[in-house]
Amino acid sequence: LRGYNLLRDAGCKVGISSVTGTHNVDRMKEVSQFFSDLHPPSIGLNFGHHLLGKENPTMIPMGKFADILTGFYNEMRDKGVFVENISRFITPFYLEQPRFNECQAQGRGFSVDSRGKIGVCKSLLVSDIISKPLDEMPEDISTEPIFREWANRSPFNLEECVGCNVIGICGGGCNYDAFAINDGDIRKIDPRQCDYTNAVLEFLIWDLFSDVRNKVGKGVYIPTVEEQERKFSRYYNPKNELQRSVGHEKDRWKW
C-alpha cells in the first residue's frame, strides 16, 4: 500500500489486479470497498486457473464468478473505475465484430524468461513444459510448429464451439486452461469458459436493454455503436496501458 500510494502520488500510472476464489468470495463487499478507497483508474478481477496435475482448491464455479464480476462492474463504473476483465467481452459485443482469440499466446506474441528461454504461454514457460532456448528458435518464430498450433486455436476452429450462441465474444477461453484440463490437447475447451461467457452475455443484453427500453415502444429499436460505447466503455482510457492486463493490453478481436 505504501508503494502504491507513493507511485500514485508521484504521477505514475497505477492499477489493481486481483483473483477471486474461495479465499475471498465471501468477503467481496469488503474487497470492493478496499479497492474503492484506493481510487484506482482500473481494476482486474480475475478467476482462478487450473493447476497442472492437481486440483486448484481456490476455484469457484464460473457462473458464480460471472455474477460477482458483473456486480463488481456495475458498482465500479458508477465510481468511474474501469474493470478490465469484462471489457474483453464488451468491445466485440457492441462493435459486432468477432473476437477470435483470448490472449497473446494465440499468435499475438510470445514470452521470454530471465533464463533466456522462450515459449508461447508464460505459465507453461516458467514450468518448462513448453519452452526452448532462444538460440534454438528459428529466426521466423511463426514457422515454429508449437507457435503455429497455438496461433490457430480459436472458437471458430474448434469443433465443440460450432453453433455456440456466444462464439462472437468468447475468444475460446484460456489456452493454458484448455491445455491443463485436457492433458495438453488445446483443440478441446475448458467447459468453465462456456458458463462464464454465457452469463456475461446475458448480463450485457439486459444491461443494455435497461438503457433503451423506453425507446423501443411497440417497434424495434437498434442501439448504435456510439450509444453502446458510451454505456459500456466510457471509463476506458486507451492511453493508460495498465487498464489492460499483460497479454490483453489491446483489443484482441482484430484478426
Sequence and secondary structure as in RCSB ss.txt:
>XXXX:A:sequence
LRGYNLLRDAGCKVGISSVTGTHNVDRMKEVSQFFSDLHPPSIGLNFGHHLLGKENPTMIPMGKFADILTGFYNE
MRDKGVFVENISRFITPFYLEQPRFNECQAQGRGFSVDSRGKIGVCKSLLVSDIISKPLDEMPEDISTEPIFREW
ANRSPFNLEECVGCNVIGICGGGCNYDAFAINDGDIRKIDPRQCDYTNAVLEFLIWDLFSDVRNKVGKGVYIPTV
EEQERKFSRYYNPKNELQRSVGHEKDRWKW
>XXXX:A:secstr
 HHHHHHHHTT    EEEEESTTTGGGHHHHHHHHHHH  SEEEEEE   BTTB  TT   HHHHHHHHHHHHHH
HHTTT EEHHHHHHHHHHHHT     SSTTTTT  EE TTSEEES HHHHHTTSS EEGGGS SSGGGSHHHHHH
HT  GGG GGGTT TTHHHHTT  HHHHHHHTTT TTS  HHHHHHHHHHHHHHHHHHHHHHHHHHTTS     H
HHHHHHH TT  TT GGGS TT SS TT  
